[in-house]
């Protein structure tokens, strides 16, 4: 069961790109997609992808494969929170979601990897 949650879909069904920019305005800016390493954790595996324009994260999505339905439910609740915080920080050092500590750690690692590919790690 492979799942993928783009930020635009998770953000309460809004038809906007992260940061509140209307999708039509965002189309004028060239974005590049970077994918982080696939991280395997106790309850599944995930990989974070980011879309970057002007050295800013514009969208975050995750491809994940949970081990069971309960893990899928936990991930589907935790990932939107992790997306939101990562967008605000424009970085990888997000807080651990208490009910999803393994998912949070895997998300951080994969996001860190994606930011490295995009040359966006803060020095």
C-alpha positions as CSV (number, residue, x, y, z in Angstrom):
1,X,0.0,0.0,0.0
2,X,2.0,3.0,-1.3
3,X,0.6,6.4,-0.3
4,X,1.6,9.8,-1.5
5,X,0.4,13.0,0.2
6,X,1.2,16.3,-1.6
7,X,1.0,19.4,0.6
8,X,-1.6,21.1,-1.6
9,X,-4.0,18.2,-1.1
10,X,-3.4,17.9,2.6
11,X,-3.9,21.7,3.3
12,X,-7.6,21.4,3.8
13,X,-8.3,20.9,0.1
14,X,-7.0,24.3,-0.8
15,X,-6.0,25.0,-4.5
16,X,-2.9,26.8,-3.5
17,X,0.7,26.1,-3.5
18,X,2.4,26.2,0.0
19,X,2.8,29.7,1.3
20,X,-0.6,30.8,0.1
21,X,0.5,31.6,-3.5
22,X,-2.3,30.9,-6.0
23,X,-1.5,28.0,-8.3
24,X,-1.7,30.2,-11.4
25,X,0.8,32.7,-10.0
26,X,3.1,29.9,-8.9
27,X,3.2,28.4,-12.4
28,X,5.1,31.4,-13.6
29,X,8.0,30.6,-11.2
30,X,10.2,27.6,-12.3
31,X,10.3,24.9,-9.6
32,X,12.7,22.0,-9.3
33,X,11.9,18.8,-7.5
34,X,14.3,17.0,-5.2
35,X,13.7,13.7,-3.6
36,X,15.3,12.6,-0.3
37,X,16.6,9.1,0.5
38,X,14.1,6.4,1.2
39,X,14.0,5.8,4.9
40,X,12.8,2.5,6.4
41,X,11.5,2.6,9.9
42,X,9.7,0.2,12.3
43,X,6.3,0.8,10.7
44,X,7.1,1.3,7.1
45,X,9.2,3.4,4.7
46,X,9.0,6.9,3.3
47,X,10.7,9.3,1.0
48,X,10.2,13.1,1.1
49,X,10.2,15.2,-2.1
50,X,10.4,19.0,-2.1
51,X,9.7,21.5,-4.9
52,X,12.0,24.5,-4.7
53,X,11.9,27.9,-6.4
54,X,14.1,30.8,-5.6
55,X,15.8,28.8,-2.9
56,X,12.6,28.4,-1.0
57,X,10.6,25.2,-0.4
58,X,7.3,25.7,-2.2
59,X,5.8,22.2,-1.7
60,X,6.5,19.0,0.2
61,X,5.1,15.6,-0.6
62,X,5.8,12.1,0.8
63,X,5.7,8.7,-0.8
64,X,5.2,6.2,2.0
65,X,4.5,2.5,2.4
66,X,3.1,1.6,5.8
67,X,3.3,-1.9,7.2
68,X,-0.3,-2.1,8.3
69,X,-3.6,-0.1,8.4
70,X,-2.8,1.4,11.9
71,X,0.5,2.7,10.7
72,X,-1.2,4.2,7.6
73,X,-3.6,6.0,9.9
74,X,-0.8,7.4,12.2
75,X,1.2,8.5,9.1
76,X,-1.8,10.2,7.5
77,X,-2.4,12.2,10.7
78,X,1.3,13.0,11.4
79,X,2.6,13.9,8.0
80,X,0.4,17.0,7.4
81,X,1.7,18.3,10.8
82,X,5.3,17.6,9.7
83,X,4.7,19.3,6.3
84,X,3.3,22.4,8.0
85,X,6.2,22.8,10.4
86,X,8.9,22.1,7.7
87,X,7.3,24.8,5.5
88,X,7.3,27.3,8.3
89,X,10.9,26.5,9.2
90,X,12.0,26.1,5.6
91,X,14.2,23.4,7.1
92,X,14.4,19.8,8.3
93,X,14.6,20.1,12.1
94,X,10.9,19.6,12.9
95,X,9.5,18.5,16.2
96,X,8.7,14.9,16.9
97,X,5.0,14.1,16.8
98,X,4.4,12.1,20.1
99,X,2.2,9.5,18.5
100,X,4.5,9.1,15.5
101,X,8.1,9.3,16.7
102,X,9.4,6.8,14.1
103,X,7.6,8.5,11.3
104,X,8.9,11.9,12.5
105,X,12.5,10.7,12.6
106,X,12.2,9.1,9.1
107,X,10.6,12.3,7.8
108,X,13.5,14.4,9.2
109,X,16.1,12.2,7.7
110,X,14.6,12.1,4.2
111,X,13.8,15.8,4.2
112,X,17.5,16.5,5.3
113,X,18.6,14.4,2.3
114,X,16.3,16.3,-0.1
115,X,17.5,19.7,1.2
116,X,21.1,18.5,0.7
117,X,20.3,17.6,-3.0
118,X,18.8,21.1,-3.4
119,X,21.8,22.7,-1.7
120,X,19.5,24.3,0.9
121,X,21.1,23.0,4.1
122,X,21.8,26.0,6.4
123,X,25.4,26.4,7.1
